[in-house]
Amino acid sequence: MTRNAVRGAALVSLAVITLAFLGPFLWVLLSSVQPGAGLSATPTSAFSFRNFAEVLNWETVYLPIINSVVISGSTAVITVIVAGHADATHRRHGPVRTTRRRGECGGRRSRWG
């Protein structure tokens, strides 16, 4: 096969994959603005945002978002407090090396040995 034939086959396959992913997306978009919430999406001239108004309410959207913000915020604060306490109480014995040379056993001696 020539280079142009391979490139053409690649473009055709990419176009098929694009249509395969674009079809369901367009179906969801079309059915979301149709009046009445149904599984069938037939193109009509009727257009309504009533489905969004019924779904986007306090119990289904805003309360879970507030709950997630409170839980993730408190988790972050507790993590910072615990990490700060661990950092403040950790005893440092000089710079930390990530690699050791051959025959080196760690630098300073500990107070127990």
C-alpha positions in Angstrom: 0.0 0.0 0.0 1.2 3.5 -0.7 1.5 6.2 1.8 -1.6 8.0 0.5 -3.7 4.9 0.7 -2.7 4.3 4.3 -3.5 7.9 5.2 -6.9 7.7 3.4 -7.8 4.5 5.3 -6.8 6.2 8.6 -8.9 9.2 7.8 -11.9 7.0 6.9 -11.6 5.0 10.1 -11.3 8.2 12.2 -14.4 9.6 10.5 -16.3 6.4 11.4 -15.2 6.5 15.0 -16.1 10.2 15.2 -19.6 9.5 14.0 -19.9 6.5 16.3 -19.2 8.8 19.3 -21.0 11.9 18.0 -24.3 10.0 17.4 -25.1 9.2 21.0 -24.0 12.6 22.2 -26.4 14.3 19.7 -29.2 12.0 20.7 -28.8 12.9 24.4 -28.6 16.6 23.5 -31.7 16.4 21.4 -33.7 14.4 23.9 -32.8 16.7 26.7 -34.5 19.7 25.1 -37.6 17.9 23.9 -40.7 18.5 26.0 -41.6 15.4 28.0 -38.8 13.1 29.3 -38.9 10.0 27.1 -36.4 7.6 25.7 -37.3 8.4 22.1 -35.8 11.5 20.6 -37.6 12.5 17.4 -36.7 15.7 15.9 -39.5 18.2 16.3 -39.8 21.9 16.4 -40.8 21.8 20.0 -38.1 23.1 22.3 -38.2 23.3 26.1 -35.8 23.6 29.1 -38.5 22.3 31.5 -36.6 19.0 31.9 -33.6 20.9 33.2 -35.7 22.9 35.6 -37.2 19.7 37.0 -33.9 18.0 37.5 -31.8 20.9 38.8 -33.3 21.4 42.2 -32.1 21.6 45.8 -32.3 17.9 46.6 -30.6 16.5 43.5 -27.9 19.1 42.8 -27.2 21.9 45.3 -27.4 19.8 48.5 -24.9 17.2 47.2 -22.5 19.9 46.1 -22.6 21.6 49.5 -22.1 18.2 51.1 -19.0 17.5 48.9 -17.5 20.9 49.6 -17.9 20.5 53.4 -16.5 17.0 53.4 -13.5 17.7 51.1 -12.8 21.0 52.8 -12.8 19.4 56.3 -10.6 16.6 55.0 -8.1 19.0 53.6 -8.0 21.0 56.9 -7.5 17.8 59.0 -4.8 16.6 56.6 -2.9 19.9 56.9 -3.2 19.9 60.7 -2.0 16.3 61.0 0.9 16.9 58.5 1.9 20.1 60.3 2.0 18.3 63.6 4.0 15.4 62.1 6.4 17.9 60.5 6.8 19.9 63.7 7.5 16.9 65.9 9.8 15.1 63.5 13.4 15.4 64.5 15.8 16.4 61.7 19.4 15.2 61.5 20.7 17.1 58.5 19.7 17.0 54.9 18.0 14.0 53.5 19.8 12.1 50.8 17.9 10.1 48.3 20.8 8.1 47.1 23.8 6.7 48.9 27.3 6.0 47.7 28.7 2.5 47.8 29.9 1.6 51.2 28.2 4.5 52.9 26.0 3.6 55.9 24.0 6.7 56.4 26.1 9.6 57.6 25.5 10.5 61.3 25.3 8.0 64.0 22.1 7.8 66.0 22.0 8.3 69.7 21.5 4.6 70.3 24.5 3.2 68.4 
